[in-house]
Amino acid sequence: MQGDFSALLRKAISHERLEAYRQRGTAGSDLNLFAHYAWNIALCESLYPALQGLEVALRNSIHDTATTAYRTEFWFDDPRAIPHPREQDAVRKAKETLARDHKPHEAGRVVAELSFGFWTSLFDVRYEQILWPRLLKTVFPFMPRHIRTRKTLSKRLHRIRHLRNRVFHHEPIWHWRDLIQQHAELCEAIAWINPAMLEMIELLDRFTDVHRHGVELNETKLRGLMPR
């Protein structure tokens, strides 16, 4: 199969997707293109624990805090908390999904069904004086006071959301020069909410090693599969 390896792999990945790697500065050989593609997969995989950890910690911290503030675990149905149509529509769709799957509309299930985009949108300026700043300290109890603002968090969370979308949609991130910084900011955001969650994530986090090894390790692994 060695002779067909390159052609088969190109077909699986698609010419257009591989060309995107070439246009971002890869050397151009099949081996180099495939190695960058494999490295990108490894990088995305290595970011998954931290991305998942942040999403779970963030939504649960907001949910617990808002439940106390509005005196109901269905706070997301309260127009005082969620007055804007876009987020109201997201809640409605989450409930429709639960209904379609024959699951009860329990508050925890609705919260879990809402997307990361929903949670980050709550930090838009539209929610200033609605949720923030009064809930900030409880949602982010370990965030330094001098930077604990809705604006700071909005910028950080939307940047993480962009990274998350790239990772989850299998788009290239290997060429980002600030990827190390973005990983550090992601972990810091988790620590602002719950340091215990970060400690658990760090047991699983392989990003530093994967990034440091770079594309060369993947070239070595793939070389044995390539035709000579």
LUMMIZA-696727 format. One line per 5 residues: their letters; for each residue z, x, y of N, C-alpha, C. Coordinates in nm, 3 decimals. Layout:
N
A> Z,X,Y,Z,X,Y,Z,X,Y | ...;
//
This chain:
228
MQGDF> 0.000,0.082,-0.121,0.000,0.000,0.000,0.000,0.085,0.126 | 0.023,0.217,0.112,0.034,0.300,0.231,-0.087,0.289,0.322 | -0.206,0.283,0.260,-0.327,0.277,0.341,-0.337,0.152,0.424 | -0.276,0.045,0.377,-0.282,-0.083,0.448,-0.163,-0.105,0.540 | -0.066,-0.015,0.536,0.060,-0.038,0.607,0.039,-0.065,0.756;
SALLR> -0.035,0.022,0.823,-0.054,0.007,0.967,-0.122,-0.124,1.001 | -0.229,-0.157,0.926,-0.304,-0.278,0.954,-0.219,-0.403,0.929 | -0.144,-0.401,0.820,-0.059,-0.516,0.789,0.052,-0.534,0.893 | 0.111,-0.423,0.935,0.220,-0.431,1.032,0.169,-0.475,1.168 | 0.051,-0.425,1.205,-0.010,-0.470,1.331,-0.034,-0.620,1.329;
KAISH> -0.079,-0.670,1.215,-0.106,-0.814,1.205,0.023,-0.894,1.216 | 0.130,-0.843,1.155,0.258,-0.915,1.158,0.316,-0.920,1.298 | 0.304,-0.809,1.371,0.364,-0.800,1.503,0.274,-0.863,1.609 | 0.145,-0.844,1.596,0.038,-0.889,1.684,-0.005,-0.776,1.778 | -0.134,-0.772,1.802,-0.192,-0.670,1.889,-0.135,-0.680,2.030;
ERLEA> -0.121,-0.802,2.078,-0.075,-0.821,2.216,0.067,-0.767,2.237 | 0.155,-0.793,2.140,0.293,-0.747,2.154,0.301,-0.596,2.147 | 0.223,-0.536,2.059,0.223,-0.390,2.050,0.166,-0.326,2.176 | 0.064,-0.390,2.233,0.005,-0.335,2.356,0.107,-0.333,2.470 | 0.199,-0.428,2.469,0.304,-0.428,2.571,0.389,-0.302,2.561;
YRQRG> 0.407,-0.252,2.439,0.482,-0.128,2.422,0.400,-0.009,2.470 | 0.270,-0.011,2.442,0.184,0.098,2.487,0.182,0.104,2.640 | 0.174,-0.010,2.703,0.167,-0.015,2.848,0.295,0.032,2.915 | 0.404,0.035,2.840,0.531,0.080,2.897,0.557,0.227,2.869 | 0.454,0.300,2.828,0.466,0.444,2.825,0.485,0.509,2.689;
TAGSD> 0.464,0.437,2.580,0.472,0.502,2.450,0.352,0.594,2.431 | 0.366,0.685,2.337,0.263,0.788,2.320,0.130,0.733,2.273 | 0.133,0.620,2.203,0.007,0.556,2.169,-0.031,0.557,2.024 | 0.023,0.650,1.942,-0.010,0.652,1.800,0.057,0.532,1.733 | 0.002,0.494,1.618,0.062,0.384,1.544,0.208,0.413,1.512;
LNLFA> 0.236,0.533,1.468,0.373,0.569,1.433,0.466,0.553,1.553 | 0.420,0.600,1.669,0.504,0.592,1.789,0.526,0.448,1.834 | 0.421,0.367,1.828,0.434,0.226,1.865,0.530,0.153,1.773 | 0.512,0.172,1.642,0.599,0.105,1.546,0.744,0.153,1.559 | 0.762,0.281,1.587,0.896,0.336,1.602,0.967,0.276,1.723;
HYAWN> 0.894,0.260,1.833,0.952,0.196,1.951,0.985,0.049,1.922 | 0.898,-0.016,1.850,0.922,-0.156,1.814,1.048,-0.166,1.728 | 1.061,-0.078,1.631,1.179,-0.079,1.543,1.306,-0.044,1.622 | 1.295,0.051,1.714,1.410,0.088,1.796,1.454,-0.030,1.882 | 1.357,-0.103,1.934,1.391,-0.221,2.015,1.465,-0.325,1.932;
IALCE> 1.422,-0.345,1.808,1.492,-0.437,1.719,1.636,-0.391,1.699 | 1.654,-0.263,1.675,1.788,-0.209,1.652,1.876,-0.222,1.776 | 1.819,-0.199,1.893,1.895,-0.214,2.018,1.939,-0.359,2.038 | 1.846,-0.452,2.015,1.879,-0.594,2.030,1.989,-0.634,1.933 | 1.976,-0.587,1.809,2.077,-0.618,1.708,2.213,-0.563,1.751;
SLYPA> 2.214,-0.443,1.806,2.341,-0.379,1.843,2.409,-0.448,1.960 | 2.334,-0.522,2.040,2.391,-0.595,2.153,2.442,-0.733,2.114 | 2.406,-0.778,1.997,2.441,-0.915,1.958,2.592,-0.940,1.956 | 2.675,-0.851,1.898,2.819,-0.880,1.896,2.878,-0.902,2.036 | 2.841,-0.817,2.131,2.896,-0.830,2.266,2.843,-0.955,2.336;
LQGLE> 2.715,-0.985,2.318,2.659,-1.105,2.379,2.724,-1.231,2.322 | 2.742,-1.234,2.191,2.807,-1.349,2.130,2.952,-1.358,2.174 | 3.020,-1.243,2.178,3.160,-1.243,2.217,3.181,-1.295,2.358 | 3.095,-1.254,2.450,3.107,-1.303,2.587,3.083,-1.453,2.593 | 2.978,-1.500,2.528,2.944,-1.642,2.536,3.057,-1.730,2.482;
VALRN> 3.113,-1.692,2.369,3.220,-1.771,2.310,3.345,-1.766,2.396 | 3.382,-1.646,2.441,3.503,-1.633,2.523,3.489,-1.706,2.656 | 3.371,-1.697,2.717,3.349,-1.760,2.847,3.358,-1.912,2.837 | 3.285,-1.971,2.743,3.284,-2.116,2.736,3.422,-2.171,2.700 | 3.494,-2.102,2.612,3.626,-2.151,2.573,3.728,-2.134,2.684;
SIHDT> 3.715,-2.027,2.762,3.807,-2.007,2.874,3.783,-2.112,2.983 | 3.656,-2.140,3.012,3.626,-2.245,3.110,3.674,-2.380,3.059 | 3.648,-2.407,2.932,3.686,-2.536,2.874,3.838,-2.555,2.878 | 3.913,-2.456,2.836,4.059,-2.467,2.835,4.113,-2.486,2.977 | 4.058,-2.410,3.071,4.105,-2.418,3.209,4.071,-2.553,3.272;
ATTAY> 3.946,-2.598,3.252,3.904,-2.725,3.310,3.976,-2.843,3.246 | 4.006,-2.832,3.116,4.080,-2.938,3.048,4.216,-2.959,3.114 | 4.282,-2.850,3.147,4.412,-2.859,3.214,4.396,-2.912,3.356 | 4.295,-2.860,3.428,4.277,-2.898,3.569,4.241,-3.045,3.585 | 4.159,-3.098,3.494,4.113,-3.237,3.506,4.186,-3.331,3.411;
RTEFW> 4.280,-3.277,3.336,4.367,-3.355,3.248,4.290,-3.434,3.142 | 4.182,-3.376,3.097,4.105,-3.435,2.987,4.015,-3.329,2.927 | 4.005,-3.329,2.796,3.915,-3.233,2.732,3.768,-3.272,2.749 | 3.745,-3.393,2.801,3.609,-3.436,2.833,3.582,-3.421,2.983 | 3.635,-3.314,3.041,3.619,-3.286,3.183,3.473,-3.279,3.224;
FDDPR> 3.385,-3.241,3.133,3.242,-3.227,3.165,3.177,-3.363,3.190 | 3.247,-3.473,3.159,3.198,-3.607,3.191,3.245,-3.654,3.328 | 3.334,-3.578,3.388,3.392,-3.616,3.517,3.300,-3.569,3.629 | 3.245,-3.659,3.708,3.154,-3.619,3.816,3.220,-3.534,3.925 | 3.352,-3.532,3.927,3.418,-3.441,4.021,3.402,-3.296,3.977;
AIPHP> 3.393,-3.274,3.848,3.377,-3.139,3.794,3.230,-3.101,3.782 | 3.149,-3.193,3.732,3.005,-3.168,3.711,2.927,-3.275,3.789 | 2.907,-3.253,3.919,2.841,-3.356,4.001,2.689,-3.345,4.007 | 2.634,-3.235,3.953,2.491,-3.211,3.973,2.408,-3.257,3.853 | 2.293,-3.318,3.878,2.211,-3.377,3.771,2.169,-3.279,3.662;
REQDA> 2.139,-3.156,3.699,2.089,-3.061,3.598,2.194,-3.036,3.489 | 2.318,-3.014,3.530,2.423,-2.990,3.432,2.463,-3.119,3.361 | 2.460,-3.231,3.431,2.487,-3.360,3.366,2.385,-3.387,3.257 | 2.260,-3.351,3.284,2.154,-3.370,3.186,2.175,-3.280,3.064 | 2.225,-3.158,3.088,2.253,-3.067,2.977,2.362,-3.123,2.887;
VRKAK> 2.463,-3.183,2.946,2.571,-3.245,2.867,2.515,-3.362,2.786 | 2.432,-3.443,2.850,2.372,-3.557,2.780,2.289,-3.511,2.661 | 2.209,-3.407,2.679,2.125,-3.357,2.571,2.209,-3.298,2.458 | 2.321,-3.233,2.493,2.410,-3.179,2.390,2.465,-3.292,2.304 | 2.502,-3.402,2.366,2.553,-3.517,2.291,2.443,-3.579,2.205;
ETLAR> 2.322,-3.583,2.257,2.210,-3.638,2.179,2.185,-3.553,2.055 | 2.198,-3.421,2.070,2.179,-3.332,1.956,2.286,-3.359,1.850 | 2.410,-3.377,1.893,2.518,-3.407,1.799,2.492,-3.540,1.729 | 2.447,-3.639,1.806,2.419,-3.770,1.747,2.306,-3.761,1.644 | 2.204,-3.685,1.678,2.091,-3.668,1.586,2.134,-3.602,1.455;
DHKPH> 2.232,-3.512,1.466,2.282,-3.441,1.348,2.399,-3.514,1.282 | 2.425,-3.637,1.330,2.532,-3.721,1.275,2.668,-3.652,1.284 | 2.692,-3.587,1.397,2.820,-3.522,1.422,2.893,-3.598,1.533 | 3.025,-3.606,1.524,3.100,-3.679,1.626,3.097,-3.609,1.761 | 3.110,-3.688,1.867,3.109,-3.633,2.003,3.246,-3.578,2.040;
EAGRV> 3.298,-3.491,1.959,3.425,-3.425,1.991,3.402,-3.325,2.103 | 3.502,-3.308,2.187,3.487,-3.221,2.303,3.447,-3.079,2.262 | 3.512,-3.027,2.160,3.481,-2.891,2.116,3.338,-2.875,2.068 | 3.286,-2.979,2.004,3.148,-2.974,1.956,3.049,-2.977,2.073 | 3.078,-3.057,2.174,2.992,-3.063,2.292,2.991,-2.927,2.361;
VAELS> 3.109,-2.870,2.378,3.120,-2.738,2.442,3.038,-2.634,2.366 | 3.047,-2.633,2.236,2.973,-2.536,2.155,2.822,-2.559,2.160 | 2.781,-2.682,2.184,2.639,-2.716,2.186,2.573,-2.677,2.319 | 2.652,-2.667,2.425,2.597,-2.634,2.557,2.552,-2.488,2.561 | 2.440,-2.464,2.625,2.380,-2.332,2.626,2.453,-2.235,2.718;
FGFWT> 2.427,-2.107,2.698,2.482,-2.005,2.787,2.433,-2.029,2.929 | 2.311,-2.078,2.942,2.258,-2.109,3.075,2.339,-2.215,3.146 | 2.391,-2.310,3.072,2.478,-2.412,3.132,2.601,-2.346,3.192 | 2.665,-2.260,3.114,2.790,-2.198,3.160,2.766,-2.107,3.279 | 2.658,-2.031,3.279,2.633,-1.943,3.392,2.596,-2.023,3.517;
SLFDV> 2.534,-2.138,3.498,2.495,-2.220,3.614,2.617,-2.273,3.689 | 2.730,-2.280,3.621,2.852,-2.328,3.686,2.904,-2.230,3.791 | 2.847,-2.109,3.792,2.887,-2.010,3.891,2.789,-2.003,4.009 | 2.691,-2.094,4.010,2.602,-2.103,4.125,2.680,-2.149,4.247 | 2.623,-2.124,4.363,2.691,-2.159,4.488,2.718,-2.310,4.497;
RYEQI> 2.641,-2.388,4.422,2.660,-2.534,4.423,2.801,-2.575,4.377 | 2.865,-2.487,4.299,2.997,-2.519,4.245,3.111,-2.454,4.323 | 3.075,-2.389,4.434,3.180,-2.339,4.524,3.255,-2.458,4.580 | 3.386,-2.448,4.578,3.477,-2.554,4.624,3.481,-2.675,4.530 | 3.412,-2.667,4.418,3.424,-2.770,4.315,3.508,-2.715,4.200;
LWPRL> 3.458,-2.609,4.138,3.536,-2.541,4.034,3.603,-2.415,4.085 | 3.535,-2.351,4.179,3.582,-2.222,4.229,3.613,-2.233,4.379 | 3.706,-2.150,4.423,3.775,-2.041,4.352,3.902,-2.081,4.278 | 3.939,-2.209,4.279,4.072,-2.245,4.227,4.090,-2.218,4.078 | 3.979,-2.217,4.000,3.992,-2.196,3.856,3.964,-2.051,3.814;
LKTVF> 3.925,-1.966,3.909,3.882,-1.831,3.875,3.991,-1.750,3.806 | 4.111,-1.752,3.861,4.217,-1.667,3.806,4.250,-1.704,3.663 | 4.244,-1.832,3.630,4.277,-1.875,3.494,4.163,-1.848,3.396 | 4.041,-1.862,3.442,3.927,-1.835,3.355,3.911,-1.685,3.332 | 3.937,-1.606,3.435,3.924,-1.460,3.427,4.058,-1.394,3.462;
PFMPR> 4.157,-1.411,3.377,4.292,-1.364,3.412,4.307,-1.213,3.421 | 4.214,-1.137,3.361,4.226,-0.991,3.360,4.125,-0.923,3.452 | 4.061,-1.001,3.536,3.966,-0.946,3.633,4.042,-0.899,3.756 | 4.014,-0.778,3.806,4.084,-0.730,3.925,4.071,-0.828,4.041 | 4.181,-0.851,4.107,4.186,-0.954,4.211,4.088,-0.927,4.324;
HIRTR> 4.069,-0.799,4.360,3.987,-0.769,4.478,3.838,-0.795,4.457 | 3.795,-0.813,4.331,3.655,-0.845,4.306,3.637,-0.983,4.242 | 3.746,-1.055,4.224,3.742,-1.183,4.153,3.693,-1.294,4.246 | 3.559,-1.306,4.257,3.496,-1.409,4.338,3.385,-1.475,4.259 | 3.353,-1.597,4.296,3.243,-1.667,4.231,3.113,-1.589,4.247;
KTLSK> 3.089,-1.535,4.365,2.965,-1.463,4.392,2.950,-1.341,4.303 | 3.058,-1.264,4.287,3.055,-1.147,4.199,3.026,-1.188,4.056 | 3.091,-1.293,4.010,3.072,-1.338,3.873,2.934,-1.397,3.851 | 2.884,-1.469,3.949,2.750,-1.526,3.937,2.646,-1.415,3.918 | 2.656,-1.312,3.998,2.562,-1.200,3.987,2.573,-1.132,3.852;
RLHRI> 2.696,-1.109,3.807,2.715,-1.043,3.678,2.666,-1.128,3.562 | 2.701,-1.254,3.561,2.666,-1.342,3.449,2.517,-1.372,3.442 | 2.453,-1.384,3.555,2.309,-1.408,3.553,2.233,-1.283,3.508 | 2.285,-1.168,3.541,2.226,-1.042,3.492,2.241,-1.034,3.341 | 2.357,-1.071,3.290,2.379,-1.072,3.145,2.291,-1.177,3.078;
RHLRN> 2.276,-1.290,3.145,2.190,-1.395,3.089,2.046,-1.346,3.075 | 1.998,-1.271,3.172,1.862,-1.215,3.164,1.851,-1.122,3.044 | 1.950,-1.036,3.025,1.951,-0.947,2.910,1.954,-1.028,2.780 | 2.040,-1.128,2.775,2.052,-1.212,2.656,1.920,-1.278,2.621 | 1.851,-1.330,2.722,1.724,-1.397,2.696,1.620,-1.300,2.644;
RVFHH> 1.619,-1.180,2.696,1.525,-1.078,2.645,1.555,-1.047,2.499 | 1.683,-1.030,2.469,1.724,-0.997,2.332,1.690,-1.111,2.236 | 1.724,-1.234,2.274,1.707,-1.346,2.183,1.562,-1.391,2.171 | 1.477,-1.349,2.263,1.335,-1.382,2.254,1.252,-1.262,2.209 | 1.319,-1.160,2.158,1.253,-1.046,2.095,1.163,-0.969,2.191;
EPIWH> 1.204,-0.961,2.317,1.125,-0.890,2.418,1.172,-0.746,2.431 | 1.085,-0.657,2.478,1.125,-0.516,2.492,1.237,-0.495,2.592 | 1.336,-0.416,2.552,1.441,-0.372,2.644,1.461,-0.221,2.637 | 1.396,-0.156,2.542,1.419,-0.013,2.521,1.388,0.071,2.644 | 1.297,0.022,2.729,1.252,0.101,2.844,1.341,0.081,2.966;
WRDLI> 1.441,-0.005,2.959,1.528,-0.028,3.073,1.615,0.095,3.096 | 1.605,0.154,3.212,1.679,0.278,3.240,1.828,0.254,3.259 | 1.865,0.131,3.288,2.007,0.101,3.311,2.069,0.027,3.194 | 2.012,0.040,3.075,2.061,-0.036,2.960,2.205,0.004,2.924 | 2.238,0.131,2.938,2.375,0.175,2.911,2.471,0.107,3.008;
QQHAE> 2.433,0.101,3.134,2.516,0.035,3.235,2.529,-0.114,3.206 | 2.419,-0.176,3.165,2.425,-0.320,3.136,2.518,-0.349,3.018 | 2.515,-0.262,2.919,2.605,-0.279,2.805,2.750,-0.265,2.852 | 2.777,-0.167,2.937,2.912,-0.147,2.988,2.959,-0.267,3.070 | 2.870,-0.322,3.150,2.906,-0.439,3.231,2.931,-0.562,3.144;
LCEAI> 2.857,-0.573,3.037,2.876,-0.683,2.943,3.015,-0.674,2.880 | 3.051,-0.555,2.835,3.183,-0.537,2.773,3.294,-0.558,2.875 | 3.272,-0.513,2.997,3.372,-0.533,3.102,3.395,-0.682,3.128 | 3.288,-0.759,3.129,3.300,-0.903,3.152,3.384,-0.970,3.043 | 3.369,-0.924,2.919,3.451,-0.977,2.810,3.598,-0.945,2.836;
AWINP> 3.624,-0.821,2.878,3.762,-0.778,2.904,3.825,-0.857,3.016 | 3.747,-0.900,3.115,3.800,-0.981,3.224,3.856,-1.114,3.172 | 3.796,-1.164,3.064,3.839,-1.292,3.008,3.950,-1.272,2.905 | 3.924,-1.182,2.810,4.018,-1.166,2.699,4.003,-1.027,2.636 | 4.093,-0.934,2.665,4.082,-0.799,2.610,4.085,-0.795,2.457;
AMLEM> 4.153,-0.889,2.395,4.158,-0.892,2.249,4.020,-0.916,2.190 | 3.942,-1.001,2.255,3.805,-1.024,2.209,3.725,-0.895,2.219 | 3.741,-0.821,2.328,3.667,-0.696,2.342,3.707,-0.596,2.234 | 3.835,-0.588,2.203,3.880,-0.495,2.099,3.815,-0.528,1.965 | 3.803,-0.658,1.933,3.737,-0.694,1.808,3.589,-0.658,1.813;
IELLD> 3.524,-0.687,1.926,3.381,-0.658,1.940,3.356,-0.508,1.925 | 3.444,-0.428,1.979,3.425,-0.282,1.973,3.428,-0.230,1.830 | 3.492,-0.303,1.738,3.490,-0.263,1.597,3.350,-0.279,1.537 | 3.269,-0.367,1.597,3.136,-0.399,1.544,3.024,-0.337,1.627 | 3.055,-0.296,1.746,2.954,-0.255,1.844,2.894,-0.119,1.807;
RFTDV> 2.763,-0.119,1.783,2.691,0.005,1.748,2.594,0.049,1.857 | 2.602,-0.014,1.974,2.502,0.011,2.077,2.493,0.158,2.116 | 2.605,0.222,2.139,2.603,0.361,2.185,2.530,0.451,2.088 | 2.559,0.436,1.959,2.492,0.519,1.858,2.344,0.489,1.849 | 2.309,0.362,1.849,2.168,0.324,1.837,2.089,0.375,1.958;
HRHGV> 2.146,0.361,2.076,2.078,0.407,2.196,2.066,0.559,2.197 | 2.170,0.628,2.156,2.169,0.774,2.158,2.067,0.832,2.059 | 2.057,0.772,1.942,1.962,0.822,1.842,1.817,0.806,1.887 | 1.793,0.704,1.968,1.661,0.686,2.028,1.552,0.654,1.928 | 1.430,0.674,1.973,1.314,0.637,1.893,1.290,0.736,1.779;
ELNET> 1.340,0.858,1.792,1.310,0.963,1.694,1.359,0.927,1.554 | 1.476,0.867,1.545,1.529,0.829,1.414,1.437,0.729,1.346 | 1.382,0.636,1.422,1.293,0.537,1.364,1.159,0.598,1.325 | 1.113,0.695,1.400,0.991,0.766,1.362,1.010,0.835,1.227 | 1.124,0.897,1.209,1.152,0.966,1.083,1.152,0.868,0.967;
KLRGL> 1.216,0.754,0.987,1.223,0.654,0.880,1.087,0.595,0.848 | 1.005,0.574,0.950,0.874,0.509,0.929,0.768,0.605,0.877 | 0.787,0.733,0.900,0.683,0.830,0.867,0.645,0.825,0.719 | 0.744,0.800,0.634,0.717,0.796,0.490,0.635,0.675,0.449 | 0.627,0.573,0.534,0.548,0.454,0.502,0.407,0.460,0.556;
MPR> 0.383,0.557,0.645,0.253,0.563,0.711,0.153,0.639,0.624 | 0.026,0.603,0.631,-0.077,0.676,0.556,-0.090,0.818,0.607 | -0.118,0.912,0.517,-0.130,1.052,0.555,-0.275,1.091,0.577;
//
